[in-house]
């Protein structure tokens, strides 16, 4: 799930949290601790785009180097 904060028509913060779907196709929020392997993989993949991922609570914040 994407979380975006916008101020003065500019994105000032972009983050995401993990969700999964159960057998009844219900969306279930997931704790970051339960998705650590996915966070690690995304961190590795994001470096080539000049971004870093920082865990804050149950969100992963995307930071791009200027």
Secondary structure, 3 states (H helix, E strand, C coil): CEEEEEECCEEEEEEECCEEECCCCCEEECCHHHHHHHHHHHHHHHHHHCEEEEEECCEEEEEECC
